[in-house]
Amino acid sequence: MKGKKPGTISIRQKNAITGYLFILPWILGFILFTGFPFFYSIFLSFSSVKIAPTGIQTRWIGIGNYVQAFTKDVNFPVALSDSFIFVLLSTPMIVVASLIMAMLLNGKFRGRTIFRAIFFLPVIIISGPVISELLTNNAAQIVNPSKYTVYKVFSTLPEVIGAPVLYVFDNLVMILWFSGVQILIFLASLQKIDGSIYEAARIDGASSWEIFWKIVLPYLKPVIMVNAIYTVVEMSGFPNNRVNMEISKNMFLIGNVYSYSAAQSWIYFSAELLLLGVVFLLFREKKKRWKR
């Protein structure tokens, strides 16, 4: 066999170079528009920033902005707790509602394609400005649940039992607005379950309830985790989220531009990262240990 000529490269190396050239624009864009702002915001959160005629002036102050957020600012802790509770309550409601809708849309009936498009339509039309305008005009309140008997019954129950149900009634439109992508993911996963599994279960005498708990739910467990993580991220970045509005308000704080809002952002990010960790621990696949 003849040796490879000096200076020549193999087909594998050529393919690797071609691949790197294709992803190079994304890498450069990530470094410039995501990586640099990411680390620069950490630096700003530990600094005091002032805008001077000569440019941006930064002064290192350590954890001063973080201490201020919890000790001197009376609005931020309340906004942080309200937003955390909002995401904590909204996530299971949206995931459960989207699973129910997906199972209904997975059935065989006339016009199911139209209904699938209707449930996904809010994902297309909802953007930051659009949903802000809808909420400003109280579009989420087109359904008034308080006049129904069911709502009044749950309002008389203890808060531990009634509060989650009342939250669903009060935010029904909001839950449906943010369920489009989750419904689509659940629907795609349901359609991958082999029909012969259902047939075998029915032959063995399994009811629809048993099929759901023994077949459908275990199969969808990884997908539930994906949808839960997606929902947490989506609801955390909701523009009308109270803490996001508080952070936006403090971005141009006189005498401390950007830095204080950067610290608030990282506090909020840490809280949501904790929530994502809880979701991961709840739905992760546990490794089976084989006993000898």
Secondary structure in CASP SS format (residue, H / E / C, confidence):
PFRMAT SS
TARGET T0000
AUTHOR 0000-0000-0000
METHOD secondary structure of the structure
MODEL  1
M C 1.00
K C 1.00
G C 1.00
K C 1.00
K C 1.00
P C 1.00
G C 1.00
T C 1.00
I C 1.00
S C 1.00
I H 1.00
R H 1.00
Q H 1.00
K H 1.00
N H 1.00
A H 1.00
I H 1.00
T H 1.00
G H 1.00
Y H 1.00
L H 1.00
F H 1.00
I H 1.00
L H 1.00
P H 1.00
W H 1.00
I H 1.00
L H 1.00
G H 1.00
F H 1.00
I H 1.00
L H 1.00
F H 1.00
T H 1.00
G H 1.00
F H 1.00
P H 1.00
F H 1.00
F H 1.00
Y H 1.00
S H 1.00
I H 1.00
F H 1.00
L H 1.00
S H 1.00
F C 1.00
S E 1.00
S E 1.00
V E 1.00
K E 1.00
I E 1.00
A E 1.00
P C 1.00
T C 1.00
G E 1.00
I E 1.00
Q E 1.00
T E 1.00
R E 1.00
W E 1.00
I C 1.00
G C 1.00
I C 1.00
G H 1.00
N H 1.00
Y H 1.00
V H 1.00
Q H 1.00
A H 1.00
F H 1.00
T H 1.00
K C 1.00
D C 1.00
V C 1.00
N C 1.00
F H 1.00
P H 1.00
V H 1.00
A H 1.00
L H 1.00
S H 1.00
D H 1.00
S H 1.00
F H 1.00
I H 1.00
F H 1.00
V H 1.00
L H 1.00
L H 1.00
S H 1.00
T H 1.00
P H 1.00
M H 1.00
I H 1.00
V H 1.00
V H 1.00
A H 1.00
S H 1.00
L H 1.00
I H 1.00
M H 1.00
A H 1.00
M H 1.00
L H 1.00
L H 1.00
N C 1.00
G C 1.00
K C 1.00
F C 1.00
R C 1.00
G C 1.00
R H 1.00
T H 1.00
I H 1.00
F H 1.00
R H 1.00
A H 1.00
I H 1.00
F H 1.00
F H 1.00
L H 1.00
P H 1.00
V H 1.00
I H 1.00
I H 1.00
I C 1.00
S C 1.00
G H 1.00
P H 1.00
V H 1.00
I H 1.00
S H 1.00
E H 1.00
L H 1.00
L H 1.00
T H 1.00
N C 1.00
N C 1.00
A H 1.00
A H 1.00
Q H 1.00
I C 1.00
V C 1.00
N C 1.00
P H 1.00
S H 1.00
K H 1.00
Y C 1.00
T H 1.00
V H 1.00
Y H 1.00
K H 1.00
V H 1.00
F H 1.00
S H 1.00
T C 1.00
L C 1.00
P C 1.00
E H 1.00
V H 1.00
I H 1.00
G H 1.00
A H 1.00
P H 1.00
V H 1.00
L H 1.00
Y H 1.00
V H 1.00
F H 1.00
D H 1.00
N C 1.00
L H 1.00
V H 1.00
M H 1.00
I H 1.00
L H 1.00
W H 1.00
F C 1.00
S C 1.00
G H 1.00
V H 1.00
Q H 1.00
I H 1.00
L H 1.00
I H 1.00
F H 1.00
L H 1.00
A H 1.00
S H 1.00
L H 1.00
Q C 1.00
K C 1.00
I C 1.00
D C 1.00
G H 1.00
S H 1.00
I H 1.00
Y H 1.00
E H 1.00
A H 1.00
A H 1.00
R H 1.00
I H 1.00
D C 1.00
G C 1.00
A C 1.00
S C 1.00
S H 1.00
W H 1.00
E H 1.00
I H 1.00
F H 1.00
W H 1.00
K H 1.00
I H 1.00
V H 1.00
L H 1.00
P H 1.00
Y H 1.00
L H 1.00
K H 1.00
P H 1.00
V H 1.00
I H 1.00
M H 1.00
V H 1.00
N H 1.00
A H 1.00
I H 1.00
Y H 1.00
T H 1.00
V H 1.00
V H 1.00
E H 1.00
M H 1.00
S H 1.00
G C 1.00
F C 1.00
P C 1.00
N C 1.00
N C 1.00
R H 1.00
V H 1.00
N H 1.00
M H 1.00
E H 1.00
I H 1.00
S H 1.00
K H 1.00
N C 1.00
M C 1.00
F C 1.00
L C 1.00
I C 1.00
G C 1.00
N C 1.00
V C 1.00
Y C 1.00
S H 1.00
Y H 1.00
S H 1.00
A H 1.00
A H 1.00
Q H 1.00
S H 1.00
W H 1.00
I H 1.00
Y H 1.00
F H 1.00
S H 1.00
A H 1.00
E H 1.00
L H 1.00
L H 1.00
L H 1.00
L H 1.00
G H 1.00
V H 1.00
V H 1.00
F H 1.00
L H 1.00
L H 1.00
F H 1.00
R C 1.00
E C 1.00
K C 1.00
K C 1.00
K C 1.00
R C 1.00
W C 1.00
K C 1.00
R C 1.00
END
